[in-house]
Amino acid sequence: MLKISNPYTLRTEIVENVTRYFVSFKDGQAIPHEVEVSRTLYQEFDAFRRDEKRQQTSFGRHIEHSELSDGTLYDRAFRKPDSVDDVVIKRGRMDAYRCVVAELPEIQRRRFVLYYEDGLTYREIGAIEGCGTTAVRSSVEIARAKIIKALQV
């Protein structure tokens, strides 16, 4: 479905207990205009706006927005979605992991994150920090051992 946005803006104004209705829009040269319209015409514009919003909501709820390829169909057929229990357990593990990583000394934490989460090599981390690969590898391995020990409890 093509997303078409409503080019009109509606507003009302009450002056001396009389309601006036206005429709604002931009013309082909992007010059804004505002026109006073009758109540009936205003209601038609408003009905159009509500209908458009209803259609967009329906599209968002009922139409699939993912790509259907052989790979995605295969994944759907053979991979079961995680249960609520599994999701909660994974989230708890990730929270525990983040807490343990946050408690590491700054250098170890930084090197561990650069290696495991950002995917940099020992050499790249050493170049960033101005040290050798042996020092980086040692820091990462010590941090990894601390994390494993803390999470085994």
C-alpha positions as CSV (number, residue, x, y, z in Angstrom):
1,M,0.0,0.0,0.0
2,L,1.3,3.4,-0.9
3,K,1.5,5.8,2.0
4,I,-0.3,8.9,1.0
5,S,-0.4,11.6,3.7
6,N,-3.2,14.0,3.9
7,P,-2.1,17.3,2.4
8,Y,-4.7,19.3,4.3
9,T,-4.7,20.7,7.9
10,L,-8.0,21.4,9.6
11,R,-8.8,24.0,12.2
12,T,-11.7,25.7,13.8
13,E,-12.1,29.1,15.4
14,I,-14.8,30.3,17.7
15,V,-15.5,34.0,17.6
16,E,-18.5,35.5,19.5
17,N,-20.1,32.0,19.8
18,V,-19.8,31.4,16.0
19,T,-17.7,28.5,14.8
20,R,-15.7,29.1,11.7
21,Y,-14.0,26.2,9.8
22,F,-10.7,26.4,7.9
23,V,-8.7,24.1,5.7
24,S,-5.0,24.8,5.1
25,F,-2.9,23.4,2.3
26,K,0.1,24.1,0.1
27,D,-0.3,24.6,-3.6
28,G,1.9,23.3,-6.4
29,Q,4.6,25.9,-5.6
30,A,4.5,25.0,-1.9
31,I,2.8,28.3,-1.0
32,P,0.6,27.8,2.0
33,H,-3.1,28.8,1.8
34,E,-5.9,28.8,4.3
35,V,-9.5,28.9,3.1
36,E,-12.7,29.2,5.2
37,V,-15.1,26.5,4.3
38,S,-18.7,25.5,5.3
39,R,-19.3,23.1,8.2
40,T,-20.4,20.4,5.7
41,L,-17.2,20.6,3.7
42,Y,-15.1,20.7,6.9
43,Q,-16.8,17.5,8.0
44,E,-16.0,15.8,4.7
45,F,-12.3,16.7,5.0
46,D,-12.4,15.5,8.6
47,A,-14.0,12.2,7.5
48,F,-11.3,11.8,4.9
49,R,-8.6,12.4,7.5
50,R,-10.2,9.8,9.9
51,D,-10.6,7.3,7.1
52,E,-7.0,7.7,6.1
53,K,-5.8,7.1,9.6
54,R,-8.1,4.1,9.9
55,Q,-6.6,2.6,6.7
56,Q,-3.0,3.2,7.9
57,T,-3.8,1.5,11.2
58,S,-5.4,-1.4,9.5
59,F,-2.4,-1.7,7.2
60,G,0.0,-1.6,10.1
61,R,-1.9,-4.3,12.0
62,H,-2.9,-6.7,9.3
63,I,-0.5,-6.6,6.4
64,E,2.8,-8.4,6.7
65,H,5.8,-6.0,6.4
66,S,8.6,-8.5,6.2
67,E,10.2,-9.8,3.1
68,L,9.0,-13.3,2.1
69,S,11.9,-15.1,0.6
70,D,12.9,-18.8,0.6
71,G,15.2,-18.1,3.6
72,T,12.5,-16.4,5.7
73,L,9.9,-19.0,4.8
74,Y,12.4,-21.8,5.8
75,D,13.2,-20.0,9.1
76,R,9.5,-19.8,9.9
77,A,8.9,-23.4,9.1
78,F,11.7,-24.9,11.1
79,R,12.5,-22.4,13.8
80,K,10.0,-22.2,16.7
81,P,9.7,-18.7,18.3
82,D,11.1,-18.5,21.8
83,S,8.6,-19.0,24.6
84,V,7.9,-16.3,27.2
85,D,10.0,-18.2,29.7
86,D,13.0,-18.4,27.3
87,V,12.7,-14.7,26.6
88,V,12.7,-13.8,30.3
89,I,15.6,-16.1,31.0
90,K,17.7,-14.6,28.1
91,R,16.8,-11.1,29.3
92,G,17.9,-11.9,32.8
93,R,21.2,-13.4,31.6
94,M,21.9,-10.3,29.5
95,D,21.2,-8.0,32.5
96,A,23.6,-10.1,34.6
97,Y,26.2,-10.0,31.9
98,R,25.9,-6.2,31.6
99,C,26.3,-5.8,35.4
100,V,29.4,-8.0,35.4
101,V,30.9,-6.2,32.5
102,A,30.2,-2.8,34.1
103,E,32.1,-4.0,37.2
104,L,35.3,-4.7,35.3
105,P,38.2,-2.3,35.5
106,E,37.9,0.3,32.8
107,I,40.8,-0.9,30.6
108,Q,39.6,-4.5,30.7
109,R,36.0,-3.5,30.1
110,R,37.0,-1.2,27.2
111,R,39.2,-3.9,25.6
112,F,36.6,-6.7,26.2
113,V,33.8,-4.6,24.6
114,L,36.0,-3.6,21.6
115,Y,37.0,-7.2,21.0
116,Y,33.8,-9.1,21.6
117,E,31.0,-6.6,20.9
118,D,32.6,-4.3,18.3
119,G,34.6,-7.1,16.6
120,L,38.0,-5.4,16.5
121,T,41.2,-7.5,16.5
122,Y,43.9,-7.4,19.2
123,R,46.1,-5.6,16.8
124,E,43.4,-2.9,16.0
125,I,42.7,-2.4,19.8
126,G,46.5,-2.2,20.4
127,A,46.8,0.5,17.7
128,I,43.9,2.5,19.2
129,E,45.4,2.3,22.7
130,G,49.0,2.5,21.8
131,C,50.0,-0.8,23.3
132,G,51.0,-4.3,22.1
133,T,48.7,-7.1,21.1
134,T,49.9,-9.2,24.1
135,A,48.7,-6.7,26.6
136,V,45.3,-6.5,24.8
137,R,45.0,-10.2,24.6
138,S,45.9,-10.6,28.3
139,S,43.3,-8.0,29.3
140,V,40.6,-9.5,27.2
141,E,41.3,-13.0,28.5
142,I,41.3,-11.9,32.2
143,A,38.0,-10.0,31.6
144,R,36.5,-13.1,30.0
145,A,37.6,-15.3,32.8
146,K,36.1,-12.9,35.4
147,I,32.8,-12.8,33.5
148,I,32.6,-16.5,33.2
149,K,33.3,-17.0,36.9
150,A,30.7,-14.4,37.9
151,L,28.0,-15.8,35.7
152,Q,28.5,-19.4,36.8
153,V,27.2,-18.7,40.3
